[in-house]
Amino acid sequence: MLQSVRVIKLLPVALLFLLGACSSGPQLLPETKRLPERVELADVPFFQLSDAQGGPSALAALLNHHGVITSPGLVDERMQQLAKEQSTKAGLEAVARSYDLLVYPLPGNLDALMQQVSAGHPVLVMQDRLFGGPGSQFALLVGYDQRERTLVMRSGNTRRWYTSFASFDDAWEEAGRWAVLIQPTNQLPAQPLERVWLQAARDMQQQGRGTAAQRALRTARQVWPDAAL
């Protein structure tokens, strides 16, 4: 009889723990839950770390994904040429634009990132202390599993790094929730915002990539006929 009483008392505590574990981390919007349950962009390339932060490695993978044959070492050299005194983030963005690719910033929520991955767009993110080392690191978000509440990333020296929604969101918060798409100028992201796309085109123009900026403008006008730089 005493043993039965103990079981009855412990059961609600166990249930509460399990419910808490299942609900940890960001809660997805209804429209996100309607996306495919599991997505992985398996064809996105992977380069092992070339430095502590992994920025050149992550960007080199994205550039190759978009048909630009390069390496982390070449990306790093280009960063030194284009953005010697800028932050690593700004340097990576400048290198992407130098190849006539548009840098499209994303909102700081997991729903926005999963929406892009579902549409086939890998996302370049910055994380803080997620992969076992100090400081921030760059990574590529290439997949998710809604049932398991996990994400798949190209990060560090691991081609398929699995992390929970909660762990990712905490580490992303620590790093300022920075996330961008690197897009061809003729390819809009999922659910594009006119002002964001046009500002990204202006950034290309300011970097001296006027022809590419005009291509981005023509792409915008297919959706927003009155768009102007």
C-alpha positions as CSV (number, residue, x, y, z in Angstrom):
1,M,0.0,0.0,0.0
2,L,2.8,2.5,0.8
3,Q,4.5,1.7,-2.4
4,S,1.3,2.5,-4.4
5,V,0.9,5.8,-2.6
6,R,4.5,6.8,-3.6
7,V,3.8,6.0,-7.3
8,I,0.7,8.1,-7.3
9,K,2.6,11.1,-5.8
10,L,5.5,10.9,-8.2
11,L,3.5,10.4,-11.4
12,P,2.3,14.0,-11.7
13,V,5.9,15.3,-11.2
14,A,7.2,13.1,-14.0
15,L,4.4,14.2,-16.3
16,L,5.2,17.8,-15.6
17,F,8.9,17.3,-16.3
18,L,8.1,15.6,-19.6
19,L,5.6,18.3,-20.6
20,G,8.2,21.0,-19.7
21,A,10.8,19.3,-21.8
22,C,8.5,19.0,-24.8
23,S,7.5,22.7,-24.6
24,S,11.0,24.1,-24.0
25,G,12.4,26.6,-26.5
26,P,10.5,28.9,-28.9
27,Q,6.9,28.0,-29.8
28,L,6.3,28.0,-33.5
29,L,3.6,29.9,-35.3
30,P,0.7,28.0,-36.8
31,E,1.9,28.8,-40.3
32,T,5.3,27.4,-39.5
33,K,3.7,24.2,-38.1
34,R,2.0,23.8,-41.5
35,L,5.4,23.6,-43.3
36,P,6.8,20.1,-44.1
37,E,7.5,18.2,-40.9
38,R,11.1,17.5,-41.8
39,V,13.4,19.2,-44.3
40,E,17.1,18.8,-45.0
41,L,19.1,20.6,-47.7
42,A,21.5,17.7,-48.2
43,D,23.2,19.2,-51.3
44,V,24.7,22.3,-49.4
45,P,28.5,21.9,-49.5
46,F,30.6,21.7,-46.3
47,F,34.1,23.0,-45.4
48,Q,35.9,22.3,-42.2
49,L,36.9,25.2,-40.0
50,S,39.5,27.5,-41.4
51,D,39.6,29.8,-38.3
52,A,38.0,29.9,-34.8
53,Q,34.8,31.5,-36.0
54,G,34.3,29.6,-39.2
55,G,33.0,32.6,-41.2
56,P,35.1,31.9,-44.4
57,S,34.2,28.2,-44.2
58,A,30.5,28.9,-44.0
59,L,30.5,31.5,-46.7
60,A,32.6,29.4,-49.0
61,A,30.0,26.6,-48.7
62,L,27.2,29.1,-49.6
63,L,29.2,30.5,-52.5
64,N,29.8,27.0,-54.0
65,H,26.2,26.2,-53.4
66,H,25.4,29.2,-55.7
67,G,27.9,28.1,-58.4
68,V,30.9,30.2,-57.3
69,I,33.9,27.9,-57.1
70,T,36.0,29.1,-54.1
71,S,37.5,28.0,-50.8
72,P,37.7,29.2,-47.2
73,G,41.2,30.5,-47.8
74,L,40.2,32.5,-50.9
75,V,37.2,33.9,-49.0
76,D,39.5,35.0,-46.2
77,E,41.9,36.7,-48.6
78,R,39.0,38.5,-50.2
79,M,37.7,39.7,-46.8
80,Q,41.1,41.1,-46.0
81,Q,41.0,43.0,-49.3
82,L,37.5,44.3,-49.1
83,A,36.9,44.9,-45.4
84,K,40.1,45.0,-43.4
85,E,38.8,47.1,-40.5
86,Q,35.2,45.9,-40.5
87,S,33.6,43.2,-38.4
88,T,33.6,39.6,-39.6
89,K,29.9,39.9,-40.4
90,A,30.4,43.0,-42.5
91,G,33.4,41.3,-44.2
92,L,31.4,38.2,-45.1
93,E,28.6,40.4,-46.5
94,A,31.0,42.4,-48.6
95,V,32.6,39.3,-50.0
96,A,29.1,37.9,-50.9
97,R,28.2,41.1,-52.7
98,S,31.5,41.1,-54.6
99,Y,30.3,38.0,-56.3
100,D,27.0,39.8,-57.2
101,L,25.1,37.9,-54.6
102,L,22.5,39.7,-52.5
103,V,22.7,39.7,-48.7
104,Y,19.1,39.5,-47.3
105,P,18.8,39.9,-43.5
106,L,16.1,37.8,-41.7
107,P,14.0,38.6,-38.7
108,G,15.3,37.3,-35.4
109,N,12.9,34.4,-34.9
110,L,13.1,30.7,-35.6
111,D,9.9,30.8,-37.7
112,A,11.6,33.0,-40.3
113,L,14.6,30.7,-40.5
114,M,12.6,27.5,-40.9
115,Q,10.4,29.2,-43.6
116,Q,13.5,29.8,-45.7
117,V,15.0,26.4,-45.2
118,S,11.7,24.9,-46.2
119,A,11.8,26.9,-49.4
120,G,15.3,25.5,-50.2
121,H,17.4,28.4,-48.9
122,P,20.3,27.6,-46.4
123,V,20.6,30.3,-43.7
124,L,23.9,31.8,-42.5
125,V,23.7,32.4,-38.8
126,M,25.9,33.4,-35.9
127,Q,25.8,31.4,-32.6
128,D,27.5,32.0,-29.3
129,R,29.2,29.1,-27.4
130,L,26.9,26.5,-29.0
131,F,29.6,24.3,-30.4
132,G,31.9,23.8,-27.4
133,G,34.3,26.7,-27.9
134,P,34.4,30.3,-26.5
135,G,32.9,33.2,-28.4
136,S,30.8,33.3,-31.5
137,Q,30.8,31.0,-34.5
138,F,29.2,31.1,-37.9
139,A,27.2,28.2,-39.2
140,L,24.7,27.2,-41.9
141,L,21.2,26.1,-41.0
142,V,20.3,23.4,-43.5
143,G,17.4,21.5,-41.9
144,Y,14.9,20.9,-39.2
145,D,12.6,18.3,-37.7
146,Q,9.4,19.7,-36.2
147,R,8.5,16.4,-34.4
148,E,11.9,16.1,-32.7
149,R,12.2,19.9,-32.3
150,T,15.8,19.7,-33.7
151,L,17.8,21.6,-36.3
152,V,20.5,20.4,-38.7
153,M,23.5,22.7,-39.2
154,R,26.8,22.7,-41.0
155,S,29.1,23.9,-38.3
156,G,32.7,23.7,-37.2
157,N,34.2,20.4,-38.3
158,T,30.8,18.7,-38.3
159,R,28.8,18.3,-41.5
160,R,25.5,17.5,-39.7
161,W,25.4,19.1,-36.3
162,Y,22.1,18.4,-34.5
163,T,20.8,20.8,-31.9
164,S,17.5,21.4,-30.2
165,F,15.3,24.4,-30.9
166,A,15.9,25.6,-27.3
167,S,19.7,25.3,-27.5
168,F,19.8,27.0,-30.8
169,D,17.6,29.8,-29.7
170,D,19.6,30.5,-26.6
171,A,22.9,30.5,-28.5
172,W,21.5,32.6,-31.3
173,E,20.1,35.1,-28.7
174,E,23.6,35.4,-27.2
175,A,25.0,36.3,-30.6
176,G,22.5,39.0,-31.4
177,R,20.1,36.9,-33.6
178,W,22.0,37.7,-36.7
179,A,20.9,35.6,-39.7
180,V,21.1,36.3,-43.5
181,L,20.4,34.7,-46.8
182,I,22.9,34.9,-49.6
183,Q,20.7,35.1,-52.7
184,P,21.2,35.3,-56.5
185,T,19.7,38.6,-57.6
186,N,17.1,36.8,-59.7
187,Q,15.8,34.7,-56.8
188,L,13.5,36.2,-54.1
189,P,13.4,34.5,-50.7
190,A,10.2,32.9,-49.3
191,Q,7.7,35.6,-48.3
192,P,9.9,38.5,-49.4
193,L,9.6,42.0,-47.9
194,E,10.0,44.8,-50.5
195,R,11.8,47.2,-48.2
196,V,14.4,44.5,-47.1
197,W,15.0,43.4,-50.7
198,L,15.4,46.9,-52.0
199,Q,17.7,47.9,-49.2
200,A,19.8,44.9,-49.9
201,A,20.0,46.0,-53.6
202,R,21.0,49.5,-52.5
203,D,23.8,47.9,-50.4
204,M,25.1,46.2,-53.6
205,Q,24.9,49.5,-55.4
206,Q,26.9,51.3,-52.7
207,Q,29.6,48.6,-53.0
208,G,29.9,49.3,-56.7
209,R,27.9,46.4,-57.9
210,G,25.5,48.5,-59.9
211,T,24.7,46.0,-62.6
212,A,23.8,43.4,-60.0
213,A,21.7,45.9,-58.1
214,Q,19.7,46.6,-61.3
215,R,19.1,42.9,-61.8
216,A,17.8,42.7,-58.2
217,L,15.5,45.7,-59.0
218,R,14.1,43.9,-62.1
219,T,13.4,40.9,-59.9
220,A,11.6,43.1,-57.4
221,R,9.4,44.6,-60.0
222,Q,8.0,41.2,-60.9
223,V,6.3,41.3,-57.5
224,W,6.2,45.1,-56.8
225,P,5.8,46.9,-60.1
226,D,6.6,50.4,-58.5
227,A,9.8,49.3,-56.8
228,A,12.7,51.8,-57.2
229,L,16.2,52.1,-55.9
